[in-house]
Each structure stands twice: as structure tokens, then as C-alpha cells.
Amino acid sequence: MKRVVIIGGGPSGTVCALHLLKNAGAHPPEVIIFDKKPFSHYGPLGCNMCAGLISHTVLETLEALGISVPASVIQRKVKSHFFETRWGGVSFENEPGTTLYTAYRGMGPLDPRGEEGLGFDQFLLSSAVDSGAQHIQEMVSSLELPSNPIKSIRVKYGNNKTIEADVVVVACGVNSDFPRVLKEAGFGYTPPATFHACQAEIPLEEEEVNNWFNNSVKVFSLGLKGISLGAITPKRRFVTVTVLGAHVRRADLERFLLHPTVSRHFPPNWNLPDKYCHCHPKVATSTAKNPVTHKLMVVGDAFISRYLKNGIESALYTGTTAAKAILEGKISREELIQHYVKPCRERYHLDNYYGKLLFKMHDLFARHYWFVVPRLQMVQEEAKKRDWKEKPETQVLWHLFTGSAPYRSILSRALSRSFATSLMREYLNMIKKRLKGKPPSKEQKP
Ligand SMILES: Cc1cc2nc3c(=O)[nH]c(=O)nc-3n(C[C@H](O)[C@H](O)[C@H](O)COP(=O)(O)OP(=O)(O)OC[C@H]3O[C@@H](n4cnc5c(N)ncnc54)[C@H](O)[C@@H]3O)c2cc1C
């Protein structure tokens, strides 16, 4: 195979390119990446719109490809999470041996002060180019699939230009029109279901981020109408506010930010600015159908991603698995199903159902005082223990908020007997305190 065309220069596309170029041996294929996005621009135009929380496993995957993420890409090293509810909050440290980082997916927010450093996606794309990929800064408009599978695929791009490809990797994510184009290409592809998120980059002074966020990601389950989860991710001189919900809009994001339980996490004199950088990206919530045909495979979010968390890691996994299949010459539809689709589905498809169940349970429980308070107390009690293994509830929350373990294992931990026993103990303690007239504190400082 001579030429691989990759449509999309996000994490799945660039890592696929890197794997192809680094592991092909003496005769690497010609790799062409199409992406029109100006990653060197500030604001949503040059950004792949995400909270920018990156797990250490992502950095390790890149290091295995000989790519070391420079300090200029990293905005902050996350030390802990703070979980906030209507009845108080708890802080918990990272799982021992793990590190989380924050980064921008573009150059940074649209703001007169700008933000120094390099975006994660820009860094990945330039690493692929340095390794030998060609980047064409154009949109792909359509694909012409040959009736004879031996022939190449015609890729149409820019202003009526065409290029022939021996293999096509579609890494377009879910935020462009291209999933619809693929659906109409006639090989049976159906894009994943999506819902909207809303994000804002809120400017602060670096000192304020240090003092008020203390390298901690804050996660909010407040039971607010239409908002299933909110999060604040610290950057150097901004914090990224993300709200999730089936139909969230900017008004919901502001309702969330101005809620007293949220706004008290900001400095006392803080006011919501009139203008701030914000975006409405789509979140993939299911698996695409028929993501392959002869010589073509869909990778990243446009195929499958870990439900609500750690999407960059799943993008890297699908991009790498696709590249391996290409290098092994397994590019017929049947071979791709066996060597690409199957391992990706085995890793994420069923597990995402457990994830959906976990987030549903979490959302439901977060609305009820008698569920929330014993869990918070459990985490507070666990904070006194040294051994991570003795912190079942902390583990459940950590893995749920970071997506760093299969959802199935989180669910089985959450349903385990030891977990239920500890929860019951806290529940009984709570009842005892109530009977003694000492209700647990309803207000807690962040
Ligand atoms: C609100 C929100 C917060 C998130 N937070 C996190 C987080 O903190 N951590 C995490 O790990 N994941 C997070 N994710 C998920 C993560 O963003 C995605 O899983 C990841 O970006 C998927 O990578 P991808 O390469 O498949 O697609 P994308 O990153 O979407 O990249 C697709 C690329 O394809 C290009 N493209 C599209 N169509 C065409 C075309 N026709 N021609 C040429 N190029 C094209 C686009 O310009 C884009 O650059 C978040 C997602 C959302 C929506």
C-alpha cells in the first residue's frame, strides 16, 4: 500500500499517522492528513473543544511512539479532585502513581490577554508532520468508493480537487458535517448518537487559579434541572467550565456558574464577564454502526469513544489499532472487522453501557440527601487512611471522574459487599448523629 489519506488532524488521526510512520520499517507509506482547522488560532475556530484533561496513560502512549509532550503544552498538573454536591463537598488526591494534566486543544481562549504555550492538537499534528506526514490544510468534501475493491478511493477536497488513496482513515470526530457525508457514502455507516455540552473559558489571574483551584479539578453534581454534571478544570490563567446535559445552552452554563454552590469556588470579588470564550461541542454517546468498508476505516469519536470520560485516550487506542491493521495489510472489510472493529468494540462498547448506568445512578443519587451525605462521609473517613486499597468510595469517584478504569470494574466495586458495608456504617452513623441532635453539616467550604 502506497498512500494513506487521513481525514482529520485530531488525536485519533495524528496518532494513526504517527504509528504508521514510526512502525512501518524501511518503507513507510505516504501519509497525508487533511484538516482545515487553524490550530495556531485562539478561540473555538482553532480548537477541538474539550476540557483538556489528559491522563498520564495518553502521555505514555505518545512516549512509546517517541513523542514527548513538552512543558509548553501542559497548562497544569492536577493534584486532586473536589467533588461538590448540594450538601457539601469532599476533596481527594489522585490515585497513587497516576498523574493528570491539563492542556488546550487549540492555542487557548479568545481573550485579549491570550494564553502562552502550545495547543495539544497542534503539537500532535506538527509531530506527525516532523515524522514525515504531509498536512493539507483543506476540508475533505466527499469520498468516491470504487465498485471494484482493488481500485483506489477518490478523496475530494478543497475547491473541487481530487486525490487517490490506497487506504482512507476517517478521523473527523463528531463536530463536523463529515459523519453525515459518510452516512451517505453508501457502505452502511451510521454515526454515533450525540448530545451537546457547553463550555466556557473563564479568565482569572494566575494567583487566583492557584489559590482558589489549587490544581484541583472540581466536579459538581448539584441535581440542577437539565445539567447532569458540571466540571471546572484549571488552566494557567483560565478555568474551563464544562456542563453536560442533553440540551444544555449558554444560559444553562451561566445558571450553573452563578449558582451559589459554584460561584463560591471563585474569588469573592469575581463576576461573570460579559464576554468570554465559549463553545457548544457535541459529545458522542454511542457506537457508530458499520465503521469500515474495503480500504476505509473510521477512527476516534466518529466510531467509538469511552463514554463521557477520557475520549482522548480512546481516540489514541482506535487510531493505533487502525494503524496496526493497515501495517499488517488487513484492509479488506472482513479483515478490518476482525482486526480493527472487534478489538475496539471489545474494549469500549459493552463497557460504555456500564458507564451509562454508573452515570445515571450517580446523577440519581446526587439528588437525594440520604444517599449523598453517607458517601461524602465515607470519603472523609477514607482520607484518614493511607492505603489506597482501603478507600473504596474514593476509588469509585476517582475512576468515575477520570475514566481511568473500565466502567465494569467501577460498577462491581460500587456494588461490592465491602463497599455496601462501609456505606451502611456511615449511614447508621448519620442516623445516630441525627438522633443525638447533631445533623451533619449542610454547608462546607470548598
Ligand atoms: C465538552 C467536552 C469535553 C471533553 N473533555 C475531555 C477531556 O477533558 N479529556 C478527554 O480525554 N476527552 C475529552 N473530551 C472528548 C475528546 O474531545 C474527544 O474524545 C477527542 O477529541 C476525539 O478525538 P478525534 O480525533 O476522534 O476527533 P476530534 O478531536 O474531534 O478531531 C477531529 C478533527 O477532524 C477534522 N475534520 C472534521 N471534518 C473534516 C473534514 N471533512 N476534512 C478535514 N478535516 C476534518 C476537525 O477539524 C478536527 O480537527 C471532551 C469532549 C467534549 C465534547
The ligand as a MOL file (V3000), in Angstrom:
LIG
                    3D

  0  0  0     0  0            999 V3000
M  V30 BEGIN CTAB
M  V30 COUNTS 53 58 0 0 0
M  V30 BEGIN ATOM
M  V30 1 C -17.2190 19.1910 26.2590 0
M  V30 2 C -16.2210 18.0960 26.0570 0
M  V30 3 C -15.2250 17.9110 26.9840 0
M  V30 4 C -14.2940 16.8820 26.8070 0
M  V30 5 N -13.3030 16.7590 27.7270 0
M  V30 6 C -12.3770 15.7890 27.5590 0
M  V30 7 C -11.2940 15.6920 28.4640 0
M  V30 8 O -11.1450 16.5030 29.3910 0
M  V30 9 N -10.3990 14.6870 28.2850 0
M  V30 10 C -10.5250 13.7850 27.2580 0
M  V30 11 O -9.7010 12.8580 27.1620 0
M  V30 12 N -11.5300 13.8930 26.3540 0
M  V30 13 C -12.4420 14.8680 26.4690 0
M  V30 14 N -13.4380 15.0040 25.5490 0
M  V30 15 C -13.5020 14.0470 24.4230 0
M  V30 16 C -12.4470 14.3700 23.3540 0
M  V30 17 O -12.5290 15.7200 22.9980 0
M  V30 18 C -12.6530 13.5020 22.1210 0
M  V30 19 O -12.8870 12.1700 22.5200 0
M  V30 20 C -11.4490 13.5300 21.1800 0
M  V30 21 O -11.1600 14.8390 20.7720 0
M  V30 22 C -11.7390 12.6840 19.9380 0
M  V30 23 O -10.6760 12.7770 19.0450 0
M  V30 24 P -10.9180 12.5900 17.4790 0
M  V30 25 O -9.5820 12.6550 16.8360 0
M  V30 26 O -11.7440 11.3910 17.2340 0
M  V30 27 O -11.8260 13.8180 16.9980 0
M  V30 28 P -11.6200 15.3730 17.1380 0
M  V30 29 O -10.7370 15.7160 18.2470 0
M  V30 30 O -12.9860 15.9580 17.1170 0
M  V30 31 O -10.8500 15.7690 15.7820 0
M  V30 32 C -11.4850 15.6850 14.5290 0
M  V30 33 C -10.6960 16.5290 13.5320 0
M  V30 34 O -11.2050 16.2680 12.2170 0
M  V30 35 C -11.2490 17.4880 11.4940 0
M  V30 36 N -12.2460 17.3380 10.4450 0
M  V30 37 C -13.5710 17.1210 10.5820 0
M  V30 38 N -14.1510 17.0160 9.3860 0
M  V30 39 C -13.1710 17.1590 8.4600 0
M  V30 40 C -13.1560 17.1660 7.0310 0
M  V30 41 N -14.2670 16.9830 6.3180 0
M  V30 42 N -11.9750 17.3510 6.3930 0
M  V30 43 C -10.8190 17.5230 7.1130 0
M  V30 44 N -10.7820 17.5260 8.4570 0
M  V30 45 C -11.9470 17.3580 9.1180 0
M  V30 46 C -11.6310 18.5230 12.5590 0
M  V30 47 O -11.2320 19.8320 12.1460 0
M  V30 48 C -10.8470 18.0310 13.7750 0
M  V30 49 O -9.5760 18.6150 13.8600 0
M  V30 50 C -14.3780 16.0260 25.6840 0
M  V30 51 C -15.3860 16.2210 24.7410 0
M  V30 52 C -16.2880 17.2540 24.9070 0
M  V30 53 C -17.3280 17.4780 23.8690 0
M  V30 END ATOM
M  V30 BEGIN BOND
M  V30 1 1 1 2
M  V30 2 1 2 3
M  V30 3 2 2 52
M  V30 4 2 3 4
M  V30 5 1 4 5
M  V30 6 1 4 50
M  V30 7 2 5 6
M  V30 8 1 6 7
M  V30 9 1 6 13
M  V30 10 2 7 8
M  V30 11 1 7 9
M  V30 12 1 9 10
M  V30 13 2 10 11
M  V30 14 1 10 12
M  V30 15 2 12 13
M  V30 16 1 13 14
M  V30 17 1 14 15
M  V30 18 1 14 50
M  V30 19 1 15 16
M  V30 20 1 16 17
M  V30 21 1 16 18
M  V30 22 1 18 19
M  V30 23 1 18 20
M  V30 24 1 20 21
M  V30 25 1 20 22
M  V30 26 1 22 23
M  V30 27 1 23 24
M  V30 28 2 24 25
M  V30 29 1 24 26
M  V30 30 1 24 27
M  V30 31 1 27 28
M  V30 32 2 28 29
M  V30 33 1 28 30
M  V30 34 1 28 31
M  V30 35 1 31 32
M  V30 36 1 32 33
M  V30 37 1 33 34
M  V30 38 1 33 48
M  V30 39 1 34 35
M  V30 40 1 35 36
M  V30 41 1 35 46
M  V30 42 1 36 37
M  V30 43 1 36 45
M  V30 44 2 37 38
M  V30 45 1 38 39
M  V30 46 1 39 40
M  V30 47 2 39 45
M  V30 48 1 40 41
M  V30 49 2 40 42
M  V30 50 1 42 43
M  V30 51 2 43 44
M  V30 52 1 44 45
M  V30 53 1 46 47
M  V30 54 1 46 48
M  V30 55 1 48 49
M  V30 56 2 50 51
M  V30 57 1 51 52
M  V30 58 1 52 53
M  V30 END BOND
M  V30 END CTAB
M  END
